[in-house]
Amino acid sequence: MKTKIFTVAILVAMLFNGCSNNKTASSEGEMKGTITISGAFALYPLATKWGEEFTKKYPNVRFDISAGGAGKGMADALSNMVDIGMVSREINEEEIKKGAWFIPVSKDAVVPMINEKNPLCKELLSKGVSKETFAKIFITEEIKNWGAVIGKADKNSMKVYTRSDACGAADVWAKYMGKKQEDLKGTGVFGDPGLAEAVRNDVLGIGFNNICYAYDMKTGTVNSGLRILPLDINGDGKITEDENFYQTKNDLVKAIYANKFPSPPSRDLYLVCNGKPQDKKLVMAFLNWVLTEGQTFVESSGYIKITEEKLKQAIEKAK
């Protein structure tokens, strides 16, 4: 009789454990599938990092992430071509009316770039350039040579580069000068990497980049062949100590945190969906992870955290 009881006990225990294991497998199995993301070059490196880290935690999840500009990210999201669009500018009312549901996830900035071999590089870095002068370069084209930037008799012609794709970087750079992307003049180049390469290959070139393409993410120094052209924020014709924060990525990040660097061209970065994806549990799980655990990877990836207030609001919105 004891033997029978013992055997039944073992069977019950095995049955219980089997049910428990199936439940765990079922629970883990819910977190599987593919999340598609496209859009802003500015967010692409961070989104890739998030995808890698999320996959480590949930190995049955796959990501398909592509960069193509904020305009593409918004269009892809609203047309359901992707689950999530990456947008590196403010979301406008027309997009909201079309169903854009969005959350801020990090922050970065756009900076003007020149070639490190520019014949006036040393003077340009020490004097900086005012907002009004940038407008004469990128908007009205009143300034066509480098000498005119610093009031020097130098006839080296300037080659201006801008973005050919609808993007947040161009939008926020134009916004800094009180204009829109379509107002920017210059030779159009596709994408952040392409624009950086164009300036790197042109001694007399000038363009603009998101900071994750202006700096080497491993060393934190400005990418080889390029220099960041400092903003003369107070317009006194020189870069004073409190305006000199471009040597490393960390220096610029600190300046943005301290509100020493203006907004624009610093800005929030967003993830966008076509309506709140409540019926897409995997997508919602990822978005909530981005706003919580995912925030631990923001600064180490070269980005800036959004304010605590904005983060709390985003978390509440994504519930």
Disulfide bonds with the S-S distance in Angstrom:
none
